[in-house]
């Protein structure tokens, strides 16, 4: 393995331009070699703006570049699985944006394909999992500092009613649950360490877009509950509170902490609230370097395809519950 991973990016999505390009450039082990767009003028524009060596007018051209050994996929949700598979078939390691696919059947197809390429790594880009505040939170819970874990309350929302926005297009895998509700689903499985036993959900559907503009859900685990809502037509906000029998943890910014400010969580025990601070860091950059370490040393990835499948199974069942109006058993 080379001293750096040579990355290519499929698409010029906002998250690529605002987060991943700089994360790769600032990472210890990443080198951004190329970017592709179906609009070659857009690819050229981004390559000049961010000083990227090569640009392509199709995703297939980039995938055929022999110098690239890692692909980042920020494409619309309905293209994640197909281009993840194409990337593997072209000998590339793959970091694919969340949610990894449109449903659990797609993820199963990806898992089957990935077994043909055991030397390649593929991971869903849930960047929050790499931030020190979440690593510390997991440690606090595992040490029993808040007693027995009983309840997680979380929410994620913003407002976007633009008909042209990808989040408002059903055929692209839009809607609040797929776009941001996947975070509370992911963190619930991560913190409880397993899948829920039952799921009950309701949602509000847009009359024209036919996507959920908001979803509210209760996930019942073996020893506790997770309650959350997501919305793409509410005031921008994010929140996580984790309750145990002897304490609680609250986040300032659970999913998108500032890259230029100290992050903090609050641990409350015996009615005493303690602030725990974390040094300035970029969770996207940490994610890039962890991915390289897994590739270099052939380690297991911190987010496996089984994790991604489990998240998508829960998302499938949330949609099923909301549609049927019934509690769903796993």
Secondary structure, 3 states (H helix, E strand, C coil): CCCCEEEEEECCCHHHHHHHHHHHHHCCCEEEEEEECCCHHHHHHHHHHCCCCEEECCHHHHHCCCCCCEEEECCCHHHHHHHHHHHHHCCCEEEEECCCCCCHHHHHHHHHHHCCCCCCCEEEECHHHHCHHHHHHHHHHHCCCCCCEEEEEEEEEEECCCCCCHHHCHHHCCCHHHHHHHHHHHHHHHHHCCCCCEEEEEEEECCCCCCEEEEEEEEECCCCEEEEEEECEEEEEEEEEEEECCCEEEECCCCCCCCCCCEEEEEEECCEEEEEEECCCCHHHHHHHHHHHHHHHCCCCCCCHHHHHHHHHHHHHHHHHHHHCCCEEC
